[in-house]
Amino acid sequence: MRPHNDNTSPDVLHFPRRNIFSPQEASHYLGIAPLRLRIMKWLRCGPKPISINRETFYTEAELRNFRLGLIHAVGVEENGGPYRERYMAGLQGEKPAMDPLVTLLSANLIRRRAIGLSLWGLLALGIGIDLILF
């Protein structure tokens, strides 16, 4: 989403003082792959999406809070710190740059959520089998 938008394109939304991103733009904003953002949406462990006409969008504030939450969880300072300066120096090209720290942290988040869901699923399956047999 670009703040200087004339709203002529049907796939771009612009609200005053509130930027809305498509999933592709949101993954570029976070510095992760679009598939990883989709998996986080399915597991409900990523940024909170909003739905407009059954299409998924993300607000810039929600993406920023999610990113800062991931980075602060490991004790890295982003604003004015050496990590952010080095990452922003690599964004000079047109190609979407992958942020290695956010990529690793989101992979860890997905892994933890998938393990938790599978363990709860196995527990429910075990209780169901126990109730059927006894």
C-alpha positions in Angstrom: 0.0 0.0 0.0 1.3 3.4 -0.9 0.2 6.4 1.1 0.0 8.5 -2.1 -2.7 6.4 -3.6 -5.4 7.7 -5.9 -7.7 4.7 -5.3 -8.0 3.9 -9.1 -6.8 0.4 -8.8 -9.4 -2.2 -7.5 -6.8 -4.2 -5.6 -5.5 -1.4 -3.4 -7.3 0.0 -0.4 -6.6 3.3 1.3 -8.1 4.4 4.5 -7.1 7.8 6.1 -4.2 7.3 8.6 -4.5 3.5 8.3 -2.6 1.5 5.7 -4.1 -1.8 4.7 -1.8 -4.5 3.1 -2.7 -7.5 1.0 -1.0 -10.8 2.2 1.7 -10.4 -0.5 2.5 -6.9 0.7 2.3 -7.9 4.3 4.8 -10.7 3.8 7.1 -8.2 2.1 6.6 -5.8 5.0 7.6 -8.5 7.5 10.4 -9.8 5.4 9.1 -13.4 5.3 7.8 -15.7 2.5 4.0 -15.4 1.6 3.6 -19.1 2.4 4.9 -18.7 5.9 2.4 -15.8 6.5 -0.4 -18.1 5.2 0.6 -20.9 7.5 0.7 -18.5 10.5 -2.8 -17.5 9.5 -4.0 -21.1 9.4 -2.4 -21.9 12.8 -3.7 -18.6 14.2 -0.3 -17.6 15.6 0.5 -14.7 13.3 -0.7 -11.1 12.9 -4.4 -10.7 13.2 -6.0 -10.4 9.7 -9.1 -8.5 8.8 -11.6 -9.6 6.2 -13.1 -7.3 3.6 -15.5 -9.0 1.1 -14.0 -12.4 2.1 -10.5 -11.2 1.2 -7.7 -11.2 3.8 -5.9 -8.0 4.6 -3.5 -6.8 7.4 -3.2 -3.4 9.0 0.2 -1.8 9.2 -0.2 -1.3 13.0 -0.9 -5.0 13.5 2.1 -6.0 11.4 4.4 -3.6 13.2 3.2 -4.8 16.6 3.7 -8.5 15.5 7.2 -7.8 14.2 8.2 -5.8 17.3 6.8 -8.5 19.5 8.8 -11.2 17.8 12.0 -9.2 17.9 11.6 -8.0 21.6 10.9 -11.6 22.6 14.6 -12.4 22.0 15.9 -9.2 23.4 17.0 -7.4 20.2 16.4 -3.7 19.9 15.2 -2.7 16.4 14.8 1.1 16.5 18.2 2.7 16.1 20.0 -0.5 16.8 22.6 -2.1 14.6 20.3 -4.9 13.5 17.7 -2.6 11.9 20.4 -0.4 10.2 22.1 -3.4 8.7 18.8 -4.9 7.5 17.6 -1.6 6.0 20.9 -1.2 4.1 20.1 -4.5 2.3 16.7 -3.2 1.1 18.1 -1.0 -1.6 17.1 -3.3 -4.4 13.6 -3.8 -5.9 13.4 -7.5 -5.0 11.7 -8.2 -1.6 14.4 -8.9 0.9 14.0 -11.7 3.4 14.6 -10.7 7.0 16.7 -13.5 8.5 15.8 -12.8 12.1 12.0 -12.6 11.5 12.2 -15.6 9.3 13.8 -17.7 12.0 11.5 -16.4 14.7 8.4 -17.0 12.7 9.6 -20.6 11.9 10.1 -21.1 15.6 6.6 -19.8 16.3 5.0 -22.0 13.6 6.9 -25.1 15.0 5.8 -24.4 18.6 2.2 -23.9 17.6 2.1 -27.0 15.4 3.7 -29.2 18.1 1.2 -27.8 20.7 -1.8 -28.5 18.4 -0.6 -32.0 17.6 -0.1 -32.9 21.2 -3.6 -31.6 22.2 -5.0 -33.5 19.2 -3.3 -36.7 20.4 -4.6 -36.1 23.9 -8.2 -35.7 22.6 -7.8 -38.8 20.4 -6.5 -40.8 23.4 -9.4 -39.6 25.6 -11.9 -40.5 22.8 -10.4 -44.0 22.4 -10.5 -44.5 26.1 -14.2 -43.5 26.3 -15.1 -45.8 23.4 -13.3 -48.8 24.9 -14.4 -48.5 28.5 
